[in-house]
Each structure stands twice: as structure tokens, then as C-alpha cells.
Amino acid sequence: MATSLTAPLELYVQTPQNPTAAPLAKFEPPAGCYVGLWADLDSPDGRSDLDRLTELVGSHAVYFRYNFFRRPENANPWSPFFPAKFVEQLGGEDAAIHLAVEPRIPLKEVTEDLVKEWARQAGALNRPIFMRWASEFNDTVNSWNKDPVLYREKFRLVARIMHEEAPNVAMVWTPMAFSDLKSVMAYYPGQEFVDWVGITLYSKYYWNGDPARVTVNLLPNSRLDVLYQAFADKHPIQVSEYAAEHHSASSSRDLSYFATAKMQQFYFNIMLKYPRIKNINWLNFDMTAADEYKGYPATRRANYNLLKSPSVLKTYQHILSQPYFLKTFNSASRYSYQPIPPALNQNAVVLGYVADARVSSVRYFLDGQLLQKTSVAPFRVQLPTLKAGKHTLKAVANVGSPVQYSFKMP
């Protein structure tokens, strides 16, 4: 076990696949985490971005977009009642679709007939769909925030109909990041109506746009903890939206260094310590250039487009090269991760969970001798063949006190 009280990191060991102990939920992989990507097929730039990213980083297991729920007669080619074309083009055996479905009519006008029509169209395509219904209900700007009782009623209605009429749809209940569990539990419709629990959060350089509050030393995964502790034993968890900004409309600074650090901390810390997070969706979008966001405050407009920062793109490629991150649907990781146990097998692979956001390099000492220095997250090192008996592994990060583990080799 670790001997430091101020450890900047924790050490984990790679093991063969250790599937989730609980029965798997709909679409849940036994081990590993799907990677998802926001995709735009409605504009030439959006289509070319998707094609280019596929060329550079490969496929994704999930593709997502927004869908406005309204009466069919009020739909239009750019905002269809059900986005069948998107689902047909990107969904299939190797990829699921994630639809962020937002009511554009009052919740009380969401009727059984309307929901059944949406379910009929979804079911007819028989593609796997994560339906993120009326998410971020804990944000007061959303009209479905006003009445928790009505929200629960309508979520249950939608879930019941999807489960009956469109078994290819998984229901995802998604608050935005929060710290007080009570603020969202009034909206929770109940375990039988929720297939996955989701969350949306972003890594922004300035907290709420305040230049006096820089978030460089904030671990992005720390904002998952309350939700994870409350729901990971009941549901698989989907990070419905995540991205780290490499440019903000409120500053001329290049924030690529910030984005690369945060995305590595986020994805790799989840890989090591949050086994029930099974789906992460990156919002590949430049809000600083999009016409529809030009009326928003500069502090709310960020550039998350992977193609517009070479270092951010390279980091994303590195993340997706890890076999734990699943680039095809209905797949599973060969590996799982656990804290270093009292006994290790020969040639064990050890990785570092970042417990301090300032960690950028790690030196490993085996039985007092320098084994390896690495500046590449997740700070992986492979132990050599060792004699039977007791050994020590010390990790020294660039900040904080060293951490030392003792283990036996059979």
C-alpha cells in the first residue's frame, strides 16, 4: 500500500479483462469505454471535419447530435422530428447513435401519441440509439427545469414507450455537472426507467469566465465523483458531453497546453479508476466561429474542434490508441485496471492515476534503482522479470511527495 499522505498519484496495475460484476445494462460493454464524437452532417464543413477525423484517428463507437422534440408539422429539413438520415448514415453494427433530445414544446404537451411516433421511427431503423431525453434539467435556462414532478412523469412516459415500442433505444438520464446530489435527485425518474446515467461537463480555462479563477489545478474527473458514487452500482455511466477548450472567445491566448493536460487527466483517470463509465462523447465543435453562438457572451464560447489544434489532435490520437477505449460498438477491452495488489505477476504493467493536476512526469524506482522516467500519460512502466520475494516500487512525480508500494513476487 502507499506510504505517502500527500501522494500526487496512485499506482494501478493492468490485468486481463475484469468484466463488470453486476448484470450488464442495455448496450453496456463488459469492459472498456466507448468513445463518442459529435458529428455534423448538415453542413459541408461538418461533414469534412468528420471525414478528416475518421482518416486521422479512425472510427468511433458512438456518434451524437441534437434532436429537437416538437410536433411533426413544425419540423424542417435542418431540424427533423426524428433524424432518420443521421441515424441511417452513421449507425449500424459497429456504431451506435446518441441523440440529445430536447423538448421544443412545453413538457405538459409531450403526449403519448407524439412519443409513440418518435419511437415508431426509431424502432423501424433498428439501429442502437442512446436517447438523452431532456438533459441538463438542473440548468435553470432550460424550460424543463421548472417542475421536477412533471419532469419525472414525462421521462417515465418516454422510457415506457421506448422500452415497449423501440427496444433499440436506451434511455439516458443526464444532469449537468453538480456537487450537491439533492439538486438532481428530485428529477430522478427511478431505476426501472433509466438504462444509463449521464453527465455533461467541460474543461474551461476560466471558471465561469472569471479571469480571477483559473482551473489549471482542477482535475476534471473530480466533478464526476458525486454522481459516480451515487449511481455506479445501479447504472452504467455515460459522459454525454466532454471537451477541453484550446481557445476561448474571451482571450487571444493559445490554450492548447491546457486542453492537452485536461483531456489526458480526464480520459486516463477514468480508464484507471472509474470502471462503470462506459461511454465518453467529445463535442468536436468551434463555438467561437459558429454563427448561432455569436450572440452568446464571449466567456461561453470555446473552441473544442480537434482539427484546429495540432497538439490537441495528437493527444486525442494518443488517447484513442489505448485499447481500453473502444472505437467500435459491441466490443470490449482486453484489459482492466486495479490498485497494485500485495502480489504481482512477472512483467506487470503499472500505470499512474493523477491525483494532482500538476503532475507532468514520473520517475519509477524499483528496489532503489531508477527504472524509468516518463512524461507521457498514463505514465506506464513495465516491470522486468524479478526474483521471488519482496520488492518495492517508488514513484516520484514532478510535484508532491513520493509514493512507495511494496509487493511480493511469487
Secondary structure as GFF3:
##gff-version 3
##sequence-region A 1 410
A	DSSP	beta_strand	9	16	.	.	.	ID=ss1
A	DSSP	beta_strand	33	38	.	.	.	ID=ss2
A	DSSP	alpha_helix	44	57	.	.	.	ID=ss3
A	DSSP	beta_strand	62	69	.	.	.	ID=ss4
A	DSSP	three_ten_helix	72	74	.	.	.	ID=ss5
A	DSSP	alpha_helix	84	90	.	.	.	ID=ss6
A	DSSP	beta_strand	96	103	.	.	.	ID=ss7
A	DSSP	three_ten_helix	107	109	.	.	.	ID=ss8
A	DSSP	alpha_helix	112	125	.	.	.	ID=ss9
A	DSSP	beta_strand	129	133	.	.	.	ID=ss10
A	DSSP	three_ten_helix	143	145	.	.	.	ID=ss11
A	DSSP	alpha_helix	148	165	.	.	.	ID=ss12
A	DSSP	beta_strand	169	173	.	.	.	ID=ss13
A	DSSP	alpha_helix	182	185	.	.	.	ID=ss14
A	DSSP	three_ten_helix	191	193	.	.	.	ID=ss15
A	DSSP	beta_strand	196	200	.	.	.	ID=ss16
A	DSSP	three_ten_helix	207	209	.	.	.	ID=ss17
A	DSSP	three_ten_helix	220	224	.	.	.	ID=ss18
A	DSSP	alpha_helix	225	231	.	.	.	ID=ss19
A	DSSP	beta_strand	237	242	.	.	.	ID=ss20
A	DSSP	beta_strand	247	248	.	.	.	ID=ss21
A	DSSP	alpha_helix	256	273	.	.	.	ID=ss22
A	DSSP	beta_strand	277	282	.	.	.	ID=ss23
A	DSSP	three_ten_helix	291	293	.	.	.	ID=ss24
A	DSSP	three_ten_helix	298	300	.	.	.	ID=ss25
A	DSSP	beta_strand	302	303	.	.	.	ID=ss26
A	DSSP	three_ten_helix	306	308	.	.	.	ID=ss27
A	DSSP	alpha_helix	310	320	.	.	.	ID=ss28
A	DSSP	beta_strand	325	326	.	.	.	ID=ss29
A	DSSP	beta_strand	335	339	.	.	.	ID=ss30
A	DSSP	beta_strand	349	354	.	.	.	ID=ss31
A	DSSP	beta_strand	362	366	.	.	.	ID=ss32
A	DSSP	beta_strand	369	374	.	.	.	ID=ss33
A	DSSP	beta_strand	381	382	.	.	.	ID=ss34
A	DSSP	beta_strand	389	397	.	.	.	ID=ss35
A	DSSP	beta_strand	403	409	.	.	.	ID=ss36
###
